[in-house]
Amino acid sequence: ARKVRGGLRRELSRPGAAKAAERQGDPIEMQRLPTNVDSKFRYVLLAAERAERMMRGSKPKIEAPNRKPSWIAMQEIRKDMVEWDYGPAEPPAEELEEELEAEGE
């Protein structure tokens, strides 16, 4: 039996517990943020996009006991197998002001 409050940290701090939880697809382990992703929001977006690609025919990058695309996508992100970036950088405010002025003329 697993303790929900307080016992979670203790349980995951046991030697090898995190690795075993990852192998089994433990939902508690899935809640921990991967080190290569900066926020939970981005993690969810990346996993959803990757899962959608797999549902449309893309092959999984890992061999997994679980066949759910969402679970596989999370594991691929966790193992840094999915490339992503922040997108194009926004131009400085000065450039935006110049563009707006040019459009107004």
URLINNOR-V624332 format. One record per pair of residues at least 12 apart in sequence whose C-alpha atoms are under 7 Angstrom apart, sorted by sequence separation. I is the first residue (numbers start at 1). J is the second residue. D is the distance in whole Angstrom. If there is no record, write none. Layout:
BEGIN
i={I | I}
j={J | J}
d={D | D}
END
This chain:
BEGIN
i={55 | 62 | 54 | 61 | 51 | 51 | 48 | 51 | 47 | 50 | 47 | 47 | 34 | 36}
j={69 | 76 | 69 | 76 | 69 | 70 | 70 | 73 | 70 | 73 | 73 | 74 | 78 | 80}
d={7 | 7 | 6 | 7 | 5 | 5 | 7 | 5 | 6 | 6 | 5 | 5 | 5 | 7}
END
